[in-house]
Amino acid sequence: MRHVLRHVLPLTVVLAGCGESATVHYAKTICRQVADTAVIPTAIRAYIATRDPVPSRFLYVPATDSSPTEIGVQTLQERGPTYMYGNAPTQQAQIKSQLHSVGDYPSLLVWYHGATRTDETHAVVTLSGQYVGDPEDGKSTPLTHVAVSCDSAGWHAVAPAVNTKPKTVAGT
C-alpha cells in the first residue's frame, strides 16, 4: 500500500499544480467515464419541466428516427403513464379515445432529435413534442436544445434554449 501511495501522491500534486483543481479534475474524469445515456434522462426531465402546461402523460412513436432512446422511454415512464403512438390516423384515434376515457390531462408526444457531447462535461440533447388528446390537442412545442453539464455532483440541465419551428404529425 505504501508503494502505491508513494506513486499516486506525487501524481495528485502534479495534477493539482497544473491549474485545475482536484474537484474539476475529478468531475472531468467521472463525466468522461459515464455513458452518454446518462445525459438523456437529465435532458428529458428538464424538457418536461419547462412545458406549459406541464404534461402528466407521455406518448412516443416507436421504431422511427425520432423515437426516444430506450433510456429516454424509461425516463418518460418514470414521469407518468406512457403510450405508444402510431402514424396511422386510426391508431391515433384509438389512443386519443383511450386518453380521453381516463381524463383530460396534458399528454405530450415526445420526439428525440439526437444528443451531442460538446466536450467532457457538456452535452446538448435536442427534443420537440406535440400535445395529444387533451384541451391542448395539436399544440406543438418548439425544437428545444437542452444543454446539460456534468460536475462532481453528476449531470444537470442548464436552461433550455428554444430554437426552430415545431414538428407536426399528420392526422393529429
C-alpha positions as CSV (number, residue, x, y, z in Angstrom):
1,M,0.0,0.0,0.0
2,R,2.8,2.4,0.8
3,H,4.4,1.7,-2.5
4,V,1.2,2.7,-4.3
5,L,0.7,5.9,-2.3
6,R,4.3,6.9,-3.0
7,H,3.4,7.0,-6.7
8,V,-0.1,8.3,-6.5
9,L,0.5,11.2,-4.2
10,P,3.1,13.0,-6.4
11,L,0.7,12.5,-9.4
12,T,-2.1,14.2,-7.5
13,V,0.2,17.1,-6.6
14,V,1.3,17.4,-10.2
15,L,-2.3,17.4,-11.5
16,A,-3.4,20.0,-8.9
17,G,-0.5,22.1,-9.8
18,C,-1.5,22.3,-13.5
19,G,-4.1,25.0,-13.0
20,E,-7.0,22.6,-12.5
21,S,-8.5,22.0,-9.1
22,A,-8.8,18.4,-7.8
23,T,-12.6,18.8,-7.9
24,V,-12.6,19.9,-11.5
25,H,-10.2,17.1,-12.4
26,Y,-12.4,14.5,-10.6
27,A,-15.5,15.8,-12.3
28,K,-13.9,15.6,-15.8
29,T,-12.7,12.0,-15.0
30,I,-16.1,10.8,-13.8
31,C,-18.1,12.6,-16.5
32,R,-15.8,11.2,-19.3
33,Q,-16.3,7.7,-18.0
34,V,-20.1,7.9,-17.7
35,A,-22.0,6.6,-20.7
36,D,-23.8,9.1,-23.0
37,T,-27.1,7.5,-21.9
38,A,-26.7,9.4,-18.6
39,V,-27.2,12.7,-20.4
40,I,-30.6,11.9,-22.0
41,P,-32.7,11.4,-18.8
42,T,-31.5,14.7,-17.4
43,A,-32.4,16.5,-20.6
44,I,-35.8,14.9,-20.8
45,R,-36.7,15.7,-17.2
46,A,-35.7,19.4,-17.8
47,Y,-37.6,19.5,-21.1
48,I,-40.8,18.2,-19.5
49,A,-40.5,20.6,-16.6
50,T,-40.4,23.6,-18.9
51,R,-43.5,22.7,-20.9
52,D,-46.7,24.7,-20.5
53,P,-48.9,23.0,-19.5
54,V,-46.6,20.5,-17.7
55,P,-47.6,17.1,-19.2
56,S,-48.6,14.3,-16.9
57,R,-48.8,11.6,-19.6
58,F,-46.5,10.9,-22.5
59,L,-46.5,9.3,-25.9
60,Y,-43.8,8.3,-28.4
61,V,-43.8,6.8,-31.9
62,P,-41.8,3.6,-31.7
63,A,-39.2,2.5,-34.3
64,T,-38.7,5.8,-36.0
65,D,-35.7,8.1,-36.4
66,S,-37.3,10.5,-33.8
67,S,-38.2,7.8,-31.2
68,P,-36.6,8.4,-27.8
69,T,-33.9,6.0,-26.9
70,E,-34.7,3.1,-24.6
71,I,-33.4,5.1,-21.6
72,G,-35.5,8.1,-22.8
73,V,-38.7,5.9,-22.9
74,Q,-37.8,4.7,-19.3
75,T,-37.5,8.3,-18.2
76,L,-40.9,9.1,-19.7
77,Q,-42.4,6.1,-17.9
78,E,-40.9,7.3,-14.6
79,R,-42.6,10.7,-15.1
80,G,-46.1,9.3,-15.8
81,P,-48.2,6.9,-17.9
82,T,-46.5,6.4,-21.3
83,Y,-48.2,5.3,-24.5
84,M,-47.0,4.2,-27.9
85,Y,-48.5,6.4,-30.6
86,G,-48.9,5.3,-34.2
87,N,-48.6,7.2,-37.5
88,A,-51.9,5.9,-38.9
89,P,-55.0,8.1,-38.2
90,T,-57.0,5.1,-36.9
91,Q,-54.2,4.2,-34.4
92,Q,-54.1,7.9,-33.3
93,A,-57.9,8.0,-32.9
94,Q,-57.8,4.9,-30.6
95,I,-55.1,6.4,-28.4
96,K,-56.9,9.7,-28.2
97,S,-60.1,7.9,-27.2
98,Q,-58.2,5.9,-24.5
99,L,-56.5,9.0,-23.2
100,H,-59.9,10.8,-23.0
101,S,-61.5,7.9,-21.2
102,V,-59.2,8.3,-18.2
103,G,-59.4,12.1,-18.1
104,D,-58.2,15.2,-19.9
105,Y,-54.7,15.5,-18.6
106,P,-51.9,17.2,-20.6
107,S,-50.4,14.4,-22.8
108,L,-47.2,15.1,-24.7
109,L,-45.9,13.2,-27.7
110,V,-42.1,13.5,-27.4
111,W,-39.6,13.4,-30.3
112,Y,-35.9,12.9,-29.8
113,H,-33.6,14.5,-32.4
114,G,-30.2,13.5,-31.0
115,A,-27.6,14.2,-28.4
116,T,-24.1,15.6,-28.9
117,R,-21.3,15.8,-26.4
118,T,-19.6,19.2,-26.9
119,D,-16.7,18.3,-24.5
120,E,-16.0,16.0,-21.5
121,T,-18.5,17.8,-19.2
122,H,-21.1,19.3,-21.6
123,A,-23.7,17.9,-24.0
124,V,-26.8,19.1,-25.9
125,V,-29.9,17.0,-26.3
126,T,-32.5,18.1,-28.9
127,L,-36.2,17.4,-28.3
128,S,-39.6,18.6,-29.5
129,G,-43.2,17.5,-29.0
130,Q,-46.9,17.9,-29.6
131,Y,-49.8,17.8,-27.2
132,V,-52.3,15.0,-28.0
133,G,-55.9,14.2,-26.9
134,D,-56.5,16.9,-24.3
135,P,-57.6,20.5,-24.4
136,E,-54.2,21.4,-25.9
137,D,-54.6,18.8,-28.7
138,G,-52.3,19.7,-31.6
139,K,-50.3,22.3,-29.8
140,S,-46.7,21.9,-30.8
141,T,-43.6,22.6,-28.7
142,P,-40.6,24.2,-30.4
143,L,-37.5,22.3,-31.2
144,T,-35.6,22.6,-27.9
145,H,-31.8,22.2,-27.3
146,V,-31.4,21.2,-23.7
147,A,-27.8,21.8,-22.6
148,V,-26.6,19.5,-19.8
149,S,-23.4,19.9,-17.8
150,C,-21.6,17.5,-15.6
151,D,-19.7,18.3,-12.4
152,S,-18.7,16.4,-9.3
153,A,-22.5,16.0,-8.4
154,G,-23.3,14.4,-11.8
155,W,-25.3,15.6,-14.8
156,H,-27.7,18.6,-14.5
157,A,-29.6,20.7,-17.0
158,V,-28.7,24.2,-18.0
159,A,-31.6,26.4,-19.2
160,P,-33.1,25.0,-22.4
161,A,-32.8,27.2,-25.5
162,V,-35.8,27.2,-27.8
163,N,-35.0,27.2,-31.5
164,T,-36.8,26.5,-34.7
165,K,-40.4,25.7,-35.7
166,P,-42.0,22.6,-34.2
167,K,-42.6,19.4,-36.0
168,T,-46.1,18.1,-36.5
169,V,-47.5,14.7,-37.1
170,A,-50.1,14.2,-39.9
171,G,-53.5,13.3,-38.6
172,T,-53.2,14.9,-35.1
